[in-house]
Amino acid sequence: MPADLPLNDGSALPALGFGLYKVAPDETGAVVAAGLEAGYRLIDGAELYGNERELGEALRRAADAPGFDREALTVTSKFWGEASQEPAAVRAAFDASERAVGRIDVYMIHWPRPARDRYVDVWRALVELHREGRVRTIGVSNFTEQHLERIIGETGVTPAVNQVESHPWLPQRELRAFHARHGIVTQAWSPLGRSRVLEDPTIGAIAERLGVSPAQAIIRWHLQTGGALVPKSTHPHRLRENLDVDRFALSDADMAAIAALETGERTGTHPDERN
Ligand SMILES: NC(=O)c1ccc[n+]([C@@H]2O[C@H](COP(=O)([O-])OP(=O)(O)OC[C@H]3O[C@@H](n4cnc5c(N)ncnc54)[C@H](OP(=O)(O)O)[C@@H]3O)[C@@H](O)[C@H]2O)c1
C-alpha cells in the first residue's frame, strides 16, 4: 500500500485510489465492493458521474460488514454546476452529494470554466463549507497555474489538491513544480491515458523486464513522481493488480525513459476550453 501524502490542511491523502467516471450506475455497487475488498482507501466520485446514489448504497452495505472503518476511507465529490455557479448552487450541490454518498471527505471544483468567470466565488463557497466543518479537505480539479494563482491571490486559501489529467505523455512538469512550491498535492486523472498509454512500447518493455503489467509500471511511475492518482477499472482483477505496486521499483533509467515519452497529448479537454 503506497504511503499517504500529507495535505496543507493537516490531513493526509491516500496516494492511490480508484475512480468512478463512466462506471454505469448498475455496475457501481460491485465496483465499489471490489475496490474496498482489494484494500483501496480512496474513491474518486463526482456529481457528474451519475452514480453517487449507488456509491452511497455500496458504502452503507460495506459499513454493515465487520471490520469496516469509514474513518480510514477518503471519498471525493466534485461540484459541476451546469445550471448555476452561484454560491447557493454550490451549497445545494454539496448537500445533494452528501445525502447520496453519506459523507464527503474531499470536495473539489470539477472544472474552472474560465469563460463563466465564477470560479473564485465557487472557491469561496468551498472555503466556507470547510470552515463550517462540513468537509475535511477542499481542492480543485483542472485548474491551471493561472486559475490557481487567482484563487489563492483573491481568497488567501490554497487548495490542498489539484486533480488534473496526467500520464507519461502529459506529465504536467511545470504545473507539478508550481504545486510543489505552494504545497498542493497533484492527483492524476486518466493516469493510464484512458488505457492508450498501456500500448506504449517503452512502457511495455519496462513492464516486461520487471515482470509487471504496463498498468503497474505506469502507476509506479506516478507514485515515484510523488503524486497521487485515481485509475479506473470495472474489473476486480485489474483493481487488485493496480494496487499491487509495492513489490518493485522503477530505476532512475526507467524514470528517464518514461520522462522522454512526453508529447503533451491529452485524452481530455484543455481546462481553458471547457465552459
Ligand atoms: N476531474 C476530472 O475532470 C476527471 C476527468 C476524467 C477522469 N477523472 C477521474 O479519473 C479516473 C480515471 O480516469 P479514466 O477512467 O478517464 O482513465 P484511466 O484510469 O487512465 O483509464 C481507464 C481505462 O484503463 C483500463 N484499465 C484500468 N486498469 C487496467 C489494467 N490493469 N489493465 C488494462 N486496462 C486497465 C480501464 O478498463 P476497464 O474499466 O475495462 O478495466 C479503462 O478503459 C476516473 O474514473 C475519474 O474518477 C477525473
The ligand as an SDF file (V2000), in Angstrom:
LIG
                    3D

 48 52  0  0  0  0  0  0  0  0999 V2000
  -11.5280   15.6130  -12.7130 N   0  0  0  0  0  0  0  0  0  0  0  0
  -11.7900   15.3070  -13.9630 C   0  0  0  0  0  0  0  0  0  0  0  0
  -12.1350   16.1640  -14.7890 O   0  0  0  0  0  0  0  0  0  0  0  0
  -11.6620   13.8800  -14.4070 C   0  0  0  0  0  0  0  0  0  0  0  0
  -11.7200   13.5480  -15.7740 C   0  0  0  0  0  0  0  0  0  0  0  0
  -11.5780   12.2080  -16.1350 C   0  0  0  0  0  0  0  0  0  0  0  0
  -11.3890   11.2460  -15.1610 C   0  0  0  0  0  0  0  0  0  0  0  0
  -11.3660   11.5910  -13.8330 N   0  0  0  0  0  0  0  0  0  0  0  0
  -11.1700   10.5760  -12.7690 C   0  0  0  0  0  0  0  0  0  0  0  0
  -10.0580    9.7570  -13.1240 O   0  0  0  0  0  0  0  0  0  0  0  0
  -10.4820    8.3920  -13.1230 C   0  0  0  0  0  0  0  0  0  0  0  0
   -9.6720    7.6050  -14.1080 C   0  0  0  0  0  0  0  0  0  0  0  0
   -9.6980    8.1930  -15.3840 O   0  0  0  0  0  0  0  0  0  0  0  0
  -10.1460    7.4470  -16.7200 P   0  0  0  0  0  0  0  0  0  0  0  0
  -11.1160    6.3760  -16.4190 O   0  0  0  0  0  0  0  0  0  0  0  0
  -10.5220    8.5070  -17.6860 O   0  0  0  0  0  0  0  0  0  0  0  0
   -8.7880    6.8370  -17.2650 O   0  0  0  0  0  0  0  0  0  0  0  0
   -7.6890    5.7590  -16.8110 P   0  0  0  0  0  0  0  0  0  0  0  0
   -7.8490    5.3770  -15.3930 O   0  0  0  0  0  0  0  0  0  0  0  0
   -6.4100    6.3080  -17.2950 O   0  0  0  0  0  0  0  0  0  0  0  0
   -8.0170    4.5360  -17.7360 O   0  0  0  0  0  0  0  0  0  0  0  0
   -9.1420    3.7190  -17.5510 C   0  0  0  0  0  0  0  0  0  0  0  0
   -9.1020    2.6570  -18.6330 C   0  0  0  0  0  0  0  0  0  0  0  0
   -7.9950    1.7810  -18.3910 O   0  0  0  0  0  0  0  0  0  0  0  0
   -8.4580    0.4400  -18.2880 C   0  0  0  0  0  0  0  0  0  0  0  0
   -7.6480   -0.2220  -17.2510 N   0  0  0  0  0  0  0  0  0  0  0  0
   -7.5760    0.0820  -15.9390 C   0  0  0  0  0  0  0  0  0  0  0  0
   -6.7030   -0.7310  -15.2940 N   0  0  0  0  0  0  0  0  0  0  0  0
   -6.2190   -1.5800  -16.2350 C   0  0  0  0  0  0  0  0  0  0  0  0
   -5.2960   -2.6550  -16.1960 C   0  0  0  0  0  0  0  0  0  0  0  0
   -4.6960   -3.0120  -15.0700 N   0  0  0  0  0  0  0  0  0  0  0  0
   -5.0420   -3.3100  -17.3610 N   0  0  0  0  0  0  0  0  0  0  0  0
   -5.6390   -2.9610  -18.5160 C   0  0  0  0  0  0  0  0  0  0  0  0
   -6.5230   -1.9420  -18.6260 N   0  0  0  0  0  0  0  0  0  0  0  0
   -6.8160   -1.2650  -17.4760 C   0  0  0  0  0  0  0  0  0  0  0  0
   -9.9240    0.5280  -17.9240 C   0  0  0  0  0  0  0  0  0  0  0  0
  -10.6280   -0.5670  -18.4390 O   0  0  0  0  0  0  0  0  0  0  0  0
  -11.7070   -1.4400  -17.5790 P   0  0  0  0  0  0  0  0  0  0  0  0
  -12.5670   -0.4840  -16.7990 O   0  0  0  0  0  0  0  0  0  0  0  0
  -12.4490   -2.1750  -18.6460 O   0  0  0  0  0  0  0  0  0  0  0  0
  -10.8830   -2.3410  -16.7170 O   0  0  0  0  0  0  0  0  0  0  0  0
  -10.3510    1.8140  -18.6510 C   0  0  0  0  0  0  0  0  0  0  0  0
  -10.6260    1.5400  -20.0140 O   0  0  0  0  0  0  0  0  0  0  0  0
  -11.9750    8.4890  -13.4370 C   0  0  0  0  0  0  0  0  0  0  0  0
  -12.6810    7.3220  -13.0910 O   0  0  0  0  0  0  0  0  0  0  0  0
  -12.3700    9.6880  -12.6050 C   0  0  0  0  0  0  0  0  0  0  0  0
  -12.5280    9.3010  -11.2550 O   0  0  0  0  0  0  0  0  0  0  0  0
  -11.4950   12.8920  -13.4570 C   0  0  0  0  0  0  0  0  0  0  0  0
  1  2  1  0
  2  3  2  0
  2  4  1  0
  4  5  1  0
  4 48  2  0
  5  6  2  0
  6  7  1  0
  7  8  2  0
  8  9  1  0
  8 48  1  0
  9 10  1  0
  9 46  1  0
 10 11  1  0
 11 12  1  0
 11 44  1  0
 12 13  1  0
 13 14  1  0
 14 15  2  0
 14 16  1  0
 14 17  1  0
 17 18  1  0
 18 19  2  0
 18 20  1  0
 18 21  1  0
 21 22  1  0
 22 23  1  0
 23 24  1  0
 23 42  1  0
 24 25  1  0
 25 26  1  0
 25 36  1  0
 26 27  1  0
 26 35  1  0
 27 28  2  0
 28 29  1  0
 29 30  1  0
 29 35  2  0
 30 31  1  0
 30 32  2  0
 32 33  1  0
 33 34  2  0
 34 35  1  0
 36 37  1  0
 36 42  1  0
 37 38  1  0
 38 39  2  0
 38 40  1  0
 38 41  1  0
 42 43  1  0
 44 45  1  0
 44 46  1  0
 46 47  1  0
M  CHG  2   8   1  16  -1
M  END
$$$$
